[in-house]
Every structure is written in C-alpha cells, then in structure tokens.
Amino acid sequence: MNTILHLGLGSFHRAHQAVYVHQLRQLGDKRWRIAAGNLRPDMQDTIAALQSQGGAYTLETVTPQGERSYTRITAIEQVIPYQADLAPLVAVGANPTTRIISFTVTEAGYYLDANSRLDWAGFPELRADLEAMKTGLAGHTLYGALVTLLRARAKAGAGPVTLLNCDNLRHNGERARSGLLQFIDALGDTALKAWVEAQTSSPNAMVDRITPRPSPDVVDRVLAATGEQDPASLMAESFIQWVIEDDFIADRPEWERVGVEMVDSVDAFEEAKIRLLNATHSCIAWAGTLLGLRYIHEGTQHAVIRRFAYDYVTDDVIPVLDTPEHPCPIHLPSYRDVVLDRFSNPAIADTNQRVAMDGFSKIPGFVVPTIRERLARGESIESVAMLPALFLAYLQRWHAGQLPYTYQDQAMKPDTAHALCEAADPVAAFCAEHALWGELAADARLVEAVRRARDRVSRFVTAHTGVGPAAA
C-alpha cells in the first residue's frame, strides 16, 4: 500500500484531501492511505480523539439550502503524535511506500516576500529554525520540517517523492519549492539540494471548500444523526473542488475517478479562486466586522456589503482574468454568483474572525495583482480599492483595541501596524508599506483610490452603525 504523509492535520485537510482519498477507497481502490500529523504541539484534544478512533471521524456537509448529510471518513489510517524531534513523522517520510508528502499551511507560513524570496528579517522564527537545525535539531517551520524529512529519506535511499501543497498560496508548488531550496542553500547542504532537485516534484494545486472551525454544535448534531459520540467530527459546505497540475515524480492516486481535475496548468483556476473567492471572502469578513456582525453569511446577506463584493469582482477582476487575448476557461460571472451563494449559507456559520485573519498576507496575495494589472492597463481601480480600504479601517479598529475578537496575522509586525494607524495620514502610510504593496508602494494612483475608498468605508460604517469606523 502507498502512503500520503500529510503535514498539518487540521480541519481543512480532513474535509478536503482526506475526503477524496476516502471516496477513492470506497470505489474499491485501496492502494493509498494517509498518515498525518502536526509540526507543532497543537490540536492535542483532536489528535487524541482521532487516535482513539483509529483515524476515523464523521464529516457533516451542508448545502446552501440547509440540507445536512453525514459521512464516516476512514482514509487516515495513521495519526502521528507530535514529538519535538519529529521522529514519528521522519519514520513515515523515509519509508519507500510514502510517495507523496503533502501539507496545508497558511499563506504566511511560507515566509515569502512579494518576490518569492525568504523573508529572513520579517520572520525571526525562520532564522531561529535555521540556526537550530545547524546544531542538529529538527526543523519546525515548513521548510525545516521538509529538510528534516527529506534528509532522512535521501539517507535511507527511499526513492523519489512528490511534495504537494494543499492551500491557498498562488503558484504554491513552485513557490514552496523555491522557498525550500533557498532554505537548503542557507543551510549549505549542497548534497541535499541536488537530491531534492532530482528526486522530488512540486505540482501547483488549487483547493476549495469552506471549512469552519469545529464547534460543539457539530458534535451534538453528529450524535443526534448517527448515534456516534465523535469529538473529532467537523463540518464543511457541500461544495468541494481540487485542481492539480499532473506533475508527480512517483506514483499518485487515480483522483480523477472522484472528481479531481488533473490538468497541465492550474493558473486559470487558481486566479479565479484566489481573486473571486478568497479576496471576496476577506472583503466580507472585514466589512462585516466593522458593522459588528459575527458571521460571513450575515455580511453576504447585507445589501451594501454584498454590493462591495459583487462590484469588486464584476468591475475589476473579471475584465483582467477574461480577455480576448487570454479567454478564461471558467465562466466567471457564474462562478461569482456561486461564490456569493456559498457565502450566504447560514448553516456554515463561518466566522468573520476566521476569515479576516492574515490580512498582511492576503492584501499582497489576493488583492494587489488585480490592482497592478488594472493600473498597467490604465484602468480604474475604484472597486478593488474598497478591499484595502476596508482592511485599513479594520486595522484601525484593531489598533484601538476595539475588535470583538483576537486578530491573528502571522505576517504582520504589530509595531509597524500600530505605526501605520498612528500616522498623520494613515492612508498614505498604509499605501507606502512595501510589505503590502511591493513596487506599487506609495504610487499616487493607489493612494488616491484608497483614499476615496476609505471615505466610502467611513460613510458606510457611520450610516449603518451611527459611529465612525474606528469606534466600537
């Protein structure tokens, strides 16, 4: 039997990649199994529950019409406990039967700047990981962990392995591979670099399924529907999509049998998903938080917030993704409408807190490409400028200590963010921040568009709450 070793045993993996492997096994193809664990000592209760259940758990899926169904997922046959030296993960990674090492991390977890270079200065934990590895310790960033696993695999002569991203990073396979090779260069391990270049591949991939953080309500519904007390159960929307560049150096499951789109290039799918779905998701979360809303569906059902999202996609995104020179294989207006329908689903109960996180990665990753392309064509950025303007208003609310929840942002330097908010001209300071805008930083066209959008945001918040955007 072949093994997929997955790093990052969180909700998304269990609602997405594991589901596809499970479906394939249900068709009778049991040549593949999943072994999974984490690089840090988190999710201990969930890990313990999964271990006690042999890796099995119940997935609740919900349609936009509120129809619920329940599936027992059994693709994860080995739940790997956390250990500081990563020895249990290394043992699986160095086994010749492991043909794929996959991973799910946030955008900030790649530690890459706008030019896909490792941001050593911006992420002290990356430098600390490198120095620890020089003393012989295991790495705990993505790159450090992969080096630890791949060194052991090369030493064991275990053969080639595919490194497969399962997350939202644009061009994720090639960018993660670049970061990994840069990390290996910094270690000075030329032998490992040569092995990685010859014995691994890194397909790009696009994933999509809204998967909220599990709540006790899910466990209660699973118990009522199935009679199973399952503390590892979780919920996701009924929609699911996976598009993978077919570039596997070893073997791979026949995922196309269960609906995975195996393609020569994921670019068009990736751009549509990141700009139409991910960016819109963040737009709704930031705007909803400013109005005191808790859930994504509440913001999507708010006429003005929905119009912000709709106009952003219609006015500025679709025209750059679907052109006579480069027609898009996806019907983008239909995709836009499906996205907004999915976000309107109250049964998902997805929180603004979850979706609003990591803005300092999402602005450059999700929003800046559209702004850059529109400006290069001499076109308006009025609709897309609403997204950074909403994030700035949201950031000012965070700065004032007035968010109703804890904001998490791996790429944000708190001192820098506070300084932006305290500047005499916060819009100008925000638009000059190179970490957000790259070569567009301080561009006069950007500054003026965001300034106009910021005025719209102020009027919007005041009209619907009676107070300014930076007030509780």
C-alpha positions as CSV (number, residue, x, y, z in Angstrom):
1,M,0.0,0.0,0.0
2,N,1.2,3.5,-0.8
3,T,1.2,6.3,1.8
4,I,0.5,10.0,1.6
5,L,2.2,11.7,4.6
6,H,0.3,14.9,5.4
7,L,1.7,17.7,7.5
8,G,-1.0,19.8,9.1
9,L,-3.8,17.6,10.5
10,G,-6.3,20.4,10.7
11,S,-9.9,20.7,9.7
12,F,-9.3,21.6,6.1
13,H,-7.2,18.5,5.3
14,R,-9.9,16.3,6.9
15,A,-12.7,18.0,5.0
16,H,-10.9,18.0,1.6
17,Q,-7.9,15.9,0.7
18,A,-8.8,13.0,3.1
19,V,-12.3,13.0,1.6
20,Y,-11.1,12.4,-1.9
21,V,-8.8,9.6,-0.8
22,H,-11.8,8.1,1.2
23,Q,-14.0,8.3,-1.9
24,L,-11.4,6.5,-4.0
25,R,-11.2,3.8,-1.4
26,Q,-15.0,3.5,-1.4
27,L,-14.8,2.7,-5.1
28,G,-12.6,-0.3,-4.2
29,D,-9.2,1.3,-4.9
30,K,-7.4,0.8,-1.5
31,R,-3.9,1.2,-2.8
32,W,-3.5,4.5,-0.9
33,R,-3.8,5.6,2.7
34,I,-3.0,8.7,4.6
35,A,-0.7,9.2,7.6
36,A,-0.9,12.6,9.2
37,G,0.5,14.7,12.0
38,N,1.4,18.2,13.0
39,L,4.7,20.1,13.2
40,R,3.8,21.8,16.4
41,P,2.1,20.6,19.6
42,D,-1.3,22.0,18.8
43,M,-4.8,20.4,18.5
44,Q,-3.9,17.9,21.2
45,D,-7.5,17.0,22.0
46,T,-8.4,16.4,18.4
47,I,-5.3,14.3,17.8
48,A,-6.1,12.2,20.9
49,A,-9.7,11.7,19.7
50,L,-8.6,10.7,16.2
51,Q,-6.0,8.2,17.7
52,S,-8.7,6.7,19.9
53,Q,-10.9,6.3,16.8
54,G,-8.2,4.8,14.6
55,G,-8.1,7.9,12.5
56,A,-11.8,7.8,11.6
57,Y,-14.2,10.7,12.1
58,T,-17.6,12.0,10.9
59,L,-17.9,14.8,8.3
60,E,-21.1,16.8,8.2
61,T,-21.8,18.6,4.9
62,V,-24.3,21.3,4.5
63,T,-25.8,22.6,1.2
64,P,-26.8,26.3,0.8
65,Q,-30.4,25.1,1.2
66,G,-29.6,23.7,4.7
67,E,-29.6,20.0,3.8
68,R,-27.2,18.1,6.0
69,S,-25.5,14.7,5.4
70,Y,-23.0,12.7,7.4
71,T,-20.1,10.6,6.2
72,R,-17.6,8.5,8.2
73,I,-14.2,9.2,6.7
74,T,-11.6,6.4,7.1
75,A,-8.8,7.5,4.8
76,I,-6.4,8.5,7.6
77,E,-5.1,5.2,8.9
78,Q,-2.2,6.5,10.9
79,V,-2.5,9.5,13.3
80,I,1.1,10.6,14.1
81,P,1.6,12.0,17.6
82,Y,3.7,15.2,18.0
83,Q,7.3,14.7,19.1
84,A,9.8,17.6,19.3
85,D,12.4,15.7,17.2
86,L,9.7,14.8,14.6
87,A,10.9,11.2,14.7
88,P,7.5,9.6,14.1
89,L,7.0,11.9,11.1
90,V,10.5,11.1,9.9
91,A,9.9,7.4,10.1
92,V,7.0,7.7,7.7
93,G,8.6,10.2,5.4
94,A,11.7,8.0,5.0
95,N,9.6,4.9,4.2
96,P,9.8,3.9,0.5
97,T,6.0,3.3,0.5
98,T,5.5,7.0,1.1
99,R,5.1,8.5,-2.4
100,I,3.6,11.9,-1.6
101,I,4.3,14.4,1.2
102,S,1.5,16.9,1.3
103,F,1.0,19.9,3.6
104,T,-1.5,22.6,4.5
105,V,-0.2,25.9,5.8
106,T,-1.4,29.5,5.8
107,E,0.0,32.0,3.2
108,A,2.2,33.5,5.9
109,G,3.6,30.1,6.8
110,Y,5.7,30.2,3.6
111,Y,7.7,33.2,4.8
112,L,8.0,34.6,1.3
113,D,8.1,38.2,0.2
114,A,6.5,39.6,-2.9
115,N,9.4,38.4,-5.0
116,S,9.2,34.8,-3.6
117,R,12.4,35.3,-1.5
118,L,12.5,34.0,2.0
119,D,11.9,37.0,4.3
120,W,14.5,36.2,7.0
121,A,14.2,39.7,8.5
122,G,10.4,39.6,8.8
123,F,10.1,36.2,10.4
124,P,12.5,35.6,13.3
125,E,11.1,32.1,13.7
126,L,12.5,31.2,10.3
127,R,16.0,32.3,11.2
128,A,15.7,30.5,14.6
129,D,14.7,27.3,12.8
130,L,17.7,27.5,10.6
131,E,20.1,28.1,13.5
132,A,18.5,25.2,15.5
133,M,18.9,22.9,12.5
134,K,22.6,23.8,12.2
135,T,23.0,22.3,15.7
136,G,21.3,19.1,14.7
137,L,17.8,19.7,15.9
138,A,14.7,19.0,13.8
139,G,13.0,21.9,12.0
140,H,9.5,23.1,12.8
141,T,8.8,25.6,10.1
142,L,7.5,24.0,6.8
143,Y,11.0,24.2,5.3
144,G,12.8,23.0,8.3
145,A,10.5,20.0,8.7
146,L,10.7,19.1,5.0
147,V,14.5,19.3,5.2
148,T,14.4,17.0,8.3
149,L,12.2,14.5,6.4
150,L,14.0,14.6,3.1
151,R,17.5,14.3,4.6
152,A,16.3,11.1,6.3
153,R,14.6,9.9,3.1
154,A,17.7,10.5,1.0
155,K,19.9,8.7,3.6
156,A,17.5,5.7,3.5
157,G,17.6,5.6,-0.3
158,A,13.8,5.6,-0.2
159,G,13.4,7.0,-3.7
160,P,11.5,9.9,-5.2
161,V,8.6,11.7,-3.6
162,T,6.1,14.4,-4.6
163,L,5.7,17.5,-2.5
164,L,2.1,18.5,-2.7
165,N,0.7,21.8,-1.5
166,C,-3.0,21.8,-0.3
167,D,-3.6,25.5,0.4
168,N,-4.3,28.9,-1.0
169,L,-0.8,30.2,-1.9
170,R,-0.7,31.3,-5.5
171,H,1.6,29.1,-7.6
172,N,2.0,27.2,-4.4
173,G,4.1,24.3,-5.7
174,E,6.7,26.3,-7.5
175,R,6.9,29.0,-4.7
176,A,7.1,26.5,-1.9
177,R,9.9,24.6,-3.9
178,S,11.8,27.9,-4.3
179,G,11.5,28.6,-0.6
180,L,12.7,25.1,0.3
181,L,15.7,25.3,-2.0
182,Q,16.6,28.8,-0.6
183,F,16.4,27.3,2.9
184,I,18.7,24.4,1.9
185,D,21.1,26.9,0.4
186,A,21.2,28.8,3.7
187,L,22.0,25.5,5.5
188,G,24.8,24.9,3.0
189,D,23.6,21.4,2.3
190,T,24.6,21.0,-1.4
191,A,24.1,17.2,-1.4
192,L,20.5,17.6,-0.2
193,K,19.8,20.3,-2.7
194,A,21.0,18.1,-5.5
195,W,18.8,15.2,-4.2
196,V,15.7,17.4,-3.9
197,E,16.2,18.8,-7.4
198,A,16.5,15.2,-8.8
199,Q,14.2,13.2,-6.6
200,T,11.2,15.5,-5.9
201,S,8.5,17.3,-7.9
202,S,6.2,20.1,-6.6
203,P,2.9,20.3,-8.5
204,N,0.8,23.5,-8.3
205,A,-2.6,22.9,-6.9
206,M,-5.8,24.8,-6.2
207,V,-8.1,23.7,-3.3
208,D,-11.6,24.9,-2.4
209,R,-14.0,24.0,0.4
210,I,-15.3,26.3,3.2
211,T,-14.5,24.5,6.4
212,P,-15.3,26.4,9.6
213,R,-13.5,25.7,12.9
214,P,-15.3,22.7,14.5
215,S,-17.7,23.6,17.3
216,P,-19.5,21.6,20.0
217,D,-22.7,22.1,17.9
218,V,-21.3,19.8,15.3
219,V,-20.6,17.1,17.8
220,D,-24.1,17.3,19.1
221,R,-25.6,17.1,15.6
222,V,-23.5,14.1,14.7
223,L,-24.6,12.3,17.8
224,A,-28.2,13.0,17.1
225,A,-28.0,12.0,13.4
226,T,-25.7,9.0,13.7
227,G,-25.7,7.9,17.3
228,E,-21.9,8.3,17.4
229,Q,-20.2,10.4,20.0
230,D,-17.3,11.8,17.9
231,P,-15.3,14.6,19.4
232,A,-13.2,14.7,16.1
233,S,-16.2,15.4,13.9
234,L,-16.3,18.5,11.8
235,M,-18.5,20.3,9.3
236,A,-18.0,21.7,5.8
237,E,-20.0,23.1,2.9
238,S,-21.2,20.6,0.3
239,F,-19.2,22.3,-2.4
240,I,-15.7,20.8,-3.0
241,Q,-13.0,21.3,-5.7
242,W,-9.4,20.3,-6.2
243,V,-7.4,21.1,-9.3
244,I,-3.8,19.7,-9.5
245,E,-1.0,20.1,-12.0
246,D,-0.3,16.5,-13.1
247,D,3.4,16.5,-12.2
248,F,4.0,13.6,-9.8
249,I,7.5,12.2,-9.8
250,A,6.5,8.9,-8.1
251,D,3.0,7.4,-8.2
252,R,-0.3,9.1,-7.4
253,P,-3.9,8.1,-6.7
254,E,-6.3,8.0,-9.6
255,W,-8.0,11.1,-8.2
256,E,-9.7,11.9,-11.4
257,R,-12.1,9.0,-10.7
258,V,-13.6,11.0,-7.8
259,G,-13.8,14.4,-9.4
260,V,-10.3,15.9,-9.0
261,E,-9.3,17.9,-12.1
262,M,-5.8,16.8,-13.2
263,V,-4.6,19.5,-15.6
264,D,-1.5,20.7,-17.4
265,S,-1.8,24.1,-15.7
266,V,-3.8,25.3,-12.7
267,D,-3.3,29.0,-13.4
268,A,-6.8,30.0,-14.6
269,F,-8.5,28.0,-11.8
270,E,-6.1,29.4,-9.2
271,E,-6.5,33.0,-10.3
272,A,-10.3,32.7,-10.3
273,K,-10.4,31.1,-6.9
274,I,-8.0,33.5,-5.2
275,R,-9.4,36.7,-6.7
276,L,-13.1,35.8,-6.9
277,L,-13.4,33.7,-3.8
278,N,-10.6,34.3,-1.3
279,A,-10.4,38.1,-1.8
280,T,-14.2,38.4,-1.7
281,H,-14.3,36.3,1.5
282,S,-11.9,38.6,3.2
283,C,-13.8,41.7,1.9
284,I,-17.0,40.4,3.5
285,A,-15.2,39.5,6.8
286,W,-13.6,42.9,7.2
287,A,-16.8,44.8,6.3
288,G,-19.0,42.6,8.5
289,T,-16.7,43.0,11.5
290,L,-16.9,46.8,11.1
291,L,-20.7,46.6,11.4
292,G,-20.5,44.3,14.4
293,L,-21.6,41.2,12.6
294,R,-20.2,37.8,13.7
295,Y,-20.7,35.5,10.7
296,I,-19.8,35.6,7.0
297,H,-23.4,34.8,5.9
298,E,-24.7,37.9,7.7
299,G,-22.3,40.1,5.8
300,T,-23.1,38.4,2.5
301,Q,-26.8,38.9,3.1
302,H,-26.2,42.6,3.8
303,A,-27.1,44.5,0.6
304,V,-24.3,47.0,0.8
305,I,-21.5,44.5,1.7
306,R,-22.7,42.2,-1.0
307,R,-22.6,45.1,-3.5
308,F,-18.9,45.8,-2.4
309,A,-18.0,42.2,-3.2
310,Y,-20.1,42.0,-6.4
311,D,-18.7,45.2,-7.8
312,Y,-15.1,44.3,-7.0
313,V,-15.4,41.1,-9.0
314,T,-17.6,42.5,-11.8
315,D,-15.8,45.8,-12.4
316,D,-12.2,45.0,-11.8
317,V,-11.5,41.2,-11.6
318,I,-13.4,39.7,-14.5
319,P,-12.1,42.2,-17.0
320,V,-8.4,41.2,-16.3
321,L,-9.0,37.5,-16.0
322,D,-11.1,37.1,-19.1
323,T,-9.7,38.9,-22.2
324,P,-9.9,38.4,-25.9
325,E,-6.2,37.6,-25.8
326,H,-6.5,35.2,-22.9
327,P,-10.0,33.9,-22.6
328,C,-10.8,32.2,-19.3
329,P,-11.9,28.5,-19.4
330,I,-14.3,29.3,-16.5
331,H,-17.5,31.3,-16.9
332,L,-16.6,33.9,-14.3
333,P,-20.0,35.6,-13.8
334,S,-21.5,32.2,-12.9
335,Y,-18.5,31.4,-10.7
336,R,-19.0,34.8,-8.9
337,D,-22.7,34.0,-8.3
338,V,-21.9,30.5,-7.0
339,V,-19.3,32.0,-4.6
340,L,-21.8,34.5,-3.2
341,D,-24.4,31.8,-2.9
342,R,-22.0,29.7,-0.9
343,F,-21.0,32.6,1.4
344,S,-24.7,33.2,2.1
345,N,-25.2,29.8,3.6
346,P,-26.2,30.3,7.3
347,A,-25.7,26.7,8.2
348,I,-22.0,27.0,7.7
349,A,-21.8,29.7,10.5
350,D,-18.3,30.6,9.3
351,T,-17.0,33.4,11.5
352,N,-15.6,36.8,10.4
353,Q,-12.8,36.1,12.9
354,R,-11.5,33.1,11.0
355,V,-11.8,34.6,7.5
356,A,-10.4,38.1,8.5
357,M,-7.1,36.8,9.7
358,D,-3.7,37.2,8.0
359,G,-4.6,40.4,6.1
360,F,-0.9,41.3,5.7
361,S,-0.6,38.2,3.5
362,K,-3.9,38.5,1.8
363,I,-3.6,42.0,0.6
364,P,-0.4,41.3,-1.4
365,G,-1.5,37.8,-2.4
366,F,-5.2,38.2,-3.1
367,V,-5.7,41.9,-4.0
368,V,-2.5,43.6,-5.3
369,P,-2.4,41.5,-8.5
370,T,-5.7,42.9,-9.7
371,I,-4.7,46.5,-8.8
372,R,-1.3,46.1,-10.6
373,E,-2.9,44.7,-13.7
374,R,-5.7,47.4,-13.8
375,L,-3.2,50.2,-13.4
376,A,-0.9,48.7,-16.0
377,R,-3.8,48.9,-18.4
378,G,-4.6,52.5,-17.4
379,E,-7.9,51.4,-15.9
380,S,-9.9,52.3,-12.8
381,I,-9.3,50.6,-9.5
382,E,-12.3,52.2,-7.7
383,S,-14.0,48.9,-6.9
384,V,-10.9,46.8,-5.9
385,A,-9.6,49.7,-3.8
386,M,-12.5,49.1,-1.4
387,L,-10.8,45.9,-0.2
388,P,-7.6,47.5,1.2
389,A,-9.7,50.4,2.4
390,L,-11.9,48.0,4.4
391,F,-8.8,46.3,5.8
392,L,-7.3,49.6,6.8
393,A,-10.5,50.5,8.7
394,Y,-10.4,47.1,10.2
395,L,-6.7,47.5,11.2
396,Q,-7.6,50.8,12.8
397,R,-10.3,49.1,14.8
398,W,-7.6,46.5,15.9
399,H,-5.2,49.4,16.7
400,A,-7.8,51.0,19.0
401,G,-8.4,47.7,20.8
402,Q,-12.0,47.6,19.6
403,L,-12.2,44.3,17.7
404,P,-14.7,41.9,19.3
405,Y,-12.2,39.1,18.9
406,T,-8.4,38.4,18.8
407,Y,-6.9,39.2,15.4
408,Q,-4.3,36.7,14.2
409,D,-1.8,37.7,11.5
410,Q,1.4,35.8,11.1
411,A,2.9,38.2,8.5
412,M,2.0,41.4,10.5
413,K,4.6,43.2,12.6
414,P,2.4,44.7,15.3
415,D,4.7,47.7,15.8
416,T,4.6,48.5,12.1
417,A,0.8,48.1,12.0
418,H,0.3,50.4,15.0
419,A,2.6,53.0,13.4
420,L,0.6,53.0,10.2
421,C,-2.6,53.6,12.2
422,E,-1.0,56.4,14.2
423,A,0.5,58.3,11.2
424,A,-0.7,61.8,10.5
425,D,-2.0,60.4,7.2
426,P,-2.9,56.7,7.7
427,V,-4.0,56.2,4.1
428,A,-0.6,57.4,2.8
429,A,1.3,55.4,5.4
430,F,-0.7,52.3,4.7
431,C,-0.2,52.6,0.9
432,A,3.5,53.2,1.4
433,E,4.1,49.9,3.3
434,H,6.3,47.9,1.0
435,A,5.4,44.6,2.7
436,L,1.8,45.1,1.5
437,W,2.3,46.7,-1.9
438,G,5.8,45.8,-3.3
439,E,6.6,48.0,-6.3
440,L,3.2,49.8,-6.0
441,A,4.1,51.2,-2.6
442,A,3.4,55.0,-2.5
443,D,2.0,55.0,-6.1
444,A,-0.1,58.2,-6.3
445,R,-2.8,56.4,-8.2
446,L,-3.1,53.8,-5.4
447,V,-3.1,56.4,-2.6
448,E,-5.8,58.4,-4.2
449,A,-8.0,55.4,-5.0
450,V,-7.7,54.0,-1.5
451,R,-8.3,57.5,0.0
452,R,-11.6,57.7,-1.9
453,A,-12.5,54.2,-1.0
454,R,-11.7,54.9,2.7
455,D,-14.1,57.8,2.6
456,R,-16.8,55.4,1.3
457,V,-16.0,53.0,4.1
458,S,-16.4,55.8,6.6
459,R,-19.7,56.8,5.3
460,F,-20.8,53.1,5.1
461,V,-19.9,52.4,8.7
462,T,-21.4,55.6,10.0
463,A,-24.6,55.1,8.1
464,H,-25.2,51.6,9.5
465,T,-23.8,51.9,13.0
466,G,-24.1,55.7,13.8
467,V,-20.4,55.8,14.6
468,G,-17.1,56.1,12.7
469,P,-15.1,53.1,11.5
470,A,-12.5,53.4,14.3
471,A,-15.1,53.4,17.1
472,A,-16.6,50.4,18.9
